Amino acid sequence: MVSISNEKPHETETRLRGVIQDTKLKIYSGPFAIWRFHFPQGADNSGFVGWLATHLKTRIGTGVFVICGQNSNDGGIFDYWGCPWELRDSVLSEVRALVAGNA
């Protein structure tokens, strides 16, 4: 079930910064810039895709693509993300900083 949060913009920012810090991040190697977030079961990640896509567009200037999925056998929701290869280092540096709580 999707959660709908009734909150102010700064509350959304705070919540989603907490959510990203609780995710499991996996970065895939290879000729494409692909990474995955695995959200803990029960996490309120509503608005996450829009929030992070806007953050990356504002900070780095890139768009992204996202494929969302669910695996009940492995605890919940997965988001697979990608960006242009040329911006991979900048984007993944920013993503790592957000996950670590340093951005």
LINCORWO-V877857 format. One record per backbone hydrogen bond with DSSP energy under -0.5 kcal/mol. CO is the residue of the C=O (numbers start at 1). NH is the residue of the N-H. E is the energy in kcal/mol with one decimal. If there is no record, write none. Layout:
co:CO nh:NH e:E
co:CO nh:NH e:E
//
This chain:
co:3 nh:5 e:-0.5
co:5 nh:7 e:-0.9
co:8 nh:11 e:-0.7
co:8 nh:12 e:-2.3
co:9 nh:13 e:-2.4
co:10 nh:14 e:-2.1
co:11 nh:15 e:-2.6
co:12 nh:16 e:-2.9
co:13 nh:17 e:-2.1
co:14 nh:18 e:-1.6
co:15 nh:19 e:-2.2
co:16 nh:20 e:-2.5
co:17 nh:21 e:-1.2
co:18 nh:22 e:-1.0
co:19 nh:22 e:-0.9
co:19 nh:23 e:-0.6
co:20 nh:23 e:-0.8
co:23 nh:25 e:-0.6
co:24 nh:38 e:-1.8
co:26 nh:28 e:-0.5
co:26 nh:36 e:-3.0
co:28 nh:34 e:-0.6
co:32 nh:34 e:-1.1
co:33 nh:83 e:-1.4
co:34 nh:28 e:-2.4
co:35 nh:81 e:-3.3
co:36 nh:26 e:-2.4
co:37 nh:39 e:-0.6
co:37 nh:79 e:-2.4
co:38 nh:24 e:-2.1
co:40 nh:43 e:-2.1
co:43 nh:45 e:-1.5
co:45 nh:48 e:-2.3
co:47 nh:51 e:-2.5
co:48 nh:52 e:-2.9
co:49 nh:53 e:-2.5
co:50 nh:54 e:-2.2
co:51 nh:55 e:-2.3
co:52 nh:56 e:-2.8
co:53 nh:57 e:-2.2
co:54 nh:58 e:-2.6
co:55 nh:59 e:-2.8
co:56 nh:60 e:-2.6
co:56 nh:61 e:-1.2
co:56 nh:62 e:-0.9
co:57 nh:61 e:-0.6
co:65 nh:82 e:-1.8
co:67 nh:80 e:-3.1
co:69 nh:78 e:-2.9
co:71 nh:74 e:-1.7
co:71 nh:76 e:-2.0
co:72 nh:75 e:-0.9
co:76 nh:71 e:-2.8
co:77 nh:39 e:-2.3
co:78 nh:69 e:-2.8
co:79 nh:37 e:-2.6
co:79 nh:81 e:-0.5
co:80 nh:67 e:-2.7
co:81 nh:35 e:-2.1
co:82 nh:65 e:-2.0
co:83 nh:33 e:-0.6
co:84 nh:87 e:-1.7
co:85 nh:88 e:-1.6
co:87 nh:91 e:-2.8
co:88 nh:92 e:-3.0
co:89 nh:93 e:-1.9
co:90 nh:94 e:-1.9
co:91 nh:95 e:-2.7
co:92 nh:96 e:-2.6
co:93 nh:97 e:-2.0
co:94 nh:98 e:-2.3
co:95 nh:99 e:-2.5
co:96 nh:100 e:-2.2
co:97 nh:101 e:-0.7
co:97 nh:102 e:-3.3
co:97 nh:103 e:-0.6
co:98 nh:101 e:-0.8
//
